C-alpha cells in the first residue's frame, strides 16, 4: 500500500491546498467567514493538517468526500488540537451531524514509526462520528462555539 502522506515532517514540502472560503452561520443570525484549504483529492485528504505548526483562529481545512462515510479521522503527525465537524450537504448548506475534540497523537516515547502509526490509528476510534457524513471541517480548538452553529455555506467552490 502506497502511503500518500508525509512520513517524516522534516521532509514535508509545505504544500498548501486550494484556498476556499466558508461562512459559518450561528443560531443568533450572526456569521463568521473562515479561510480554509480544500482537501478533495485522495492525497490531500490523506495528508490533511499533517506537519503544520498551527492553524489560525479564522482558518481550517474542509474535506470533501465523494461518498458518505463514518470513518474517524486520525491525528498522525498533527501538532496541535483541533475540533472536527462532521457535515452533510443539503441543497447548498452543510449541517453538523457530529463533532469531536481531537488531540495530537504525540510520540513522546520515541517509539518506532510503525508503532507510532498504529498508536495514532487506534486513537482514531475516539473520533469516529455517530452518523454518516460527506464533508468534514477541521478548525482550531475552541475557535467556534460549535453548539450554536446553524449551518455552513461554501462561498467559493471548484
C-alpha positions as CSV (number, residue, x, y, z in Angstrom):
1,X,0.0,0.0,0.0
2,X,1.4,3.4,-1.0
3,X,1.3,6.0,1.7
4,X,0.1,9.3,0.5
5,X,1.0,11.4,3.5
6,X,4.3,12.8,4.9
7,X,6.1,10.1,6.8
8,X,8.7,12.5,8.2
9,X,7.7,16.1,8.7
10,X,11.3,17.2,8.3
11,X,10.9,16.3,4.6
12,X,7.5,17.9,4.2
13,X,7.4,20.4,1.3
14,X,4.9,22.8,2.9
15,X,2.3,22.3,0.2
16,X,-0.9,24.4,0.8
17,X,-4.1,23.2,-0.9
18,X,-6.6,25.2,-2.8
19,X,-7.9,28.1,-0.7
20,X,-11.7,28.2,-0.2
21,X,-13.9,30.4,2.0
22,X,-16.8,29.1,4.1
23,X,-19.3,31.1,6.1
24,X,-20.4,29.7,9.4
25,X,-24.0,30.8,10.4
26,X,-25.0,30.8,14.0
27,X,-28.4,30.4,15.6
28,X,-28.3,34.1,16.7
29,X,-28.2,35.1,13.0
30,X,-24.5,36.2,13.2
31,X,-21.9,34.6,10.9
32,X,-18.1,34.3,10.6
33,X,-16.1,33.7,7.4
34,X,-13.3,31.2,7.6
35,X,-10.4,30.9,5.1
36,X,-9.9,27.2,4.6
37,X,-8.0,24.8,2.5
38,X,-10.0,22.3,0.4
39,X,-9.0,18.7,0.6
40,X,-11.0,16.8,-2.0
41,X,-8.5,14.5,-3.7
42,X,-7.0,11.3,-2.2
43,X,-3.5,12.7,-1.5
44,X,-4.9,15.9,0.1
45,X,-7.4,14.0,2.2
46,X,-4.7,11.6,3.3
47,X,-2.4,14.5,4.3
48,X,-4.8,16.9,5.9
49,X,-3.2,19.1,8.5
50,X,-0.1,16.9,9.0
51,X,3.2,18.6,9.6
52,X,1.8,22.1,10.0
53,X,2.8,24.1,13.0
54,X,-0.6,25.7,13.6
55,X,-3.8,26.9,12.1
56,X,-5.1,30.4,12.9
57,X,-8.5,31.1,14.6
58,X,-10.2,32.0,11.3
59,X,-8.9,29.2,9.2
60,X,-9.2,25.4,8.8
61,X,-9.4,22.6,6.4
62,X,-12.6,21.5,4.6
63,X,-12.6,17.8,3.5
64,X,-15.0,16.8,0.7
65,X,-15.7,13.1,0.1
66,X,-17.2,11.5,-3.0
67,X,-19.4,9.2,-0.9
68,X,-20.9,9.3,2.6
69,X,-18.9,7.6,5.3
70,X,-18.5,7.4,9.0
71,X,-14.7,6.8,9.4
72,X,-12.9,8.6,12.2
73,X,-10.0,10.9,11.5
74,X,-6.6,10.3,13.0
75,X,-4.1,12.8,14.3
76,X,-0.9,11.3,12.9
77,X,1.8,14.0,12.5
78,X,-0.7,16.7,13.6
79,X,1.0,19.0,16.1
80,X,-2.0,20.9,17.7
81,X,-5.5,20.1,18.9
82,X,-8.5,20.6,16.5
83,X,-12.2,20.5,16.6
84,X,-13.7,18.4,13.7
85,X,-17.2,19.0,12.5
86,X,-18.7,16.1,10.5
87,X,-21.1,17.5,8.0
88,X,-23.8,16.6,5.4
89,X,-24.8,18.7,2.5
90,X,-28.4,19.5,1.9
91,X,-29.0,21.8,-1.0
92,X,-26.3,24.4,-0.6
93,X,-25.9,24.2,3.1
94,X,-23.7,22.0,5.3
95,X,-25.2,20.7,8.5
96,X,-23.4,19.3,11.5
97,X,-24.2,15.6,12.2
98,X,-21.5,15.2,14.9
99,X,-18.3,16.8,16.1
100,X,-15.2,15.8,18.1
101,X,-12.4,17.5,20.0
102,X,-9.2,15.9,18.8
103,X,-5.8,15.9,20.5
104,X,-2.4,15.5,18.8
105,X,-1.1,11.9,18.6
106,X,2.2,12.5,20.2
107,X,5.3,10.4,20.0
108,X,7.0,11.5,23.2
109,X,8.0,7.9,23.9
110,X,10.1,7.9,20.6
111,X,8.6,4.6,19.6
112,X,9.2,3.3,16.1
113,X,7.4,4.8,13.1
114,X,5.2,1.7,12.7
115,X,4.3,1.7,16.5
116,X,3.6,5.4,16.3
117,X,1.4,5.0,13.2
118,X,-0.5,2.1,14.9
119,X,-0.9,4.1,18.1
120,X,-2.5,7.0,16.1
121,X,-4.7,4.6,14.2
122,X,-6.0,3.0,17.4
123,X,-6.7,6.5,18.9
124,X,-8.8,7.3,15.8
125,X,-11.7,5.2,17.1
126,X,-12.3,8.0,19.6
127,X,-13.0,10.4,16.7
128,X,-15.5,8.2,14.8
129,X,-18.7,10.1,14.2
130,X,-22.1,8.6,15.2
131,X,-23.6,9.4,11.8
132,X,-22.6,9.3,8.1
133,X,-21.0,12.4,6.6
134,X,-19.6,13.6,3.2
135,X,-17.8,16.7,4.4
136,X,-15.6,17.4,7.5
137,X,-14.2,20.7,8.7
138,X,-11.2,20.8,11.0
139,X,-10.8,24.1,12.9
140,X,-8.6,25.4,15.6
141,X,-9.6,24.0,19.0
142,X,-12.4,26.1,20.7
143,X,-12.3,28.8,17.9
144,X,-16.1,28.5,17.3
145,X,-19.0,27.8,19.6
146,X,-20.0,24.6,17.8
147,X,-23.3,24.1,19.7
148,X,-24.5,27.5,18.3
149,X,-23.8,26.8,14.7
150,X,-26.9,26.6,12.5
151,X,-25.2,25.7,9.2
152,X,-22.2,26.4,7.0
153,X,-22.1,27.6,3.4
154,X,-19.2,27.2,0.9
155,X,-18.6,30.6,-0.6
156,X,-16.0,29.5,-3.3
157,X,-16.1,26.2,-4.9
158,X,-14.4,24.2,-7.6
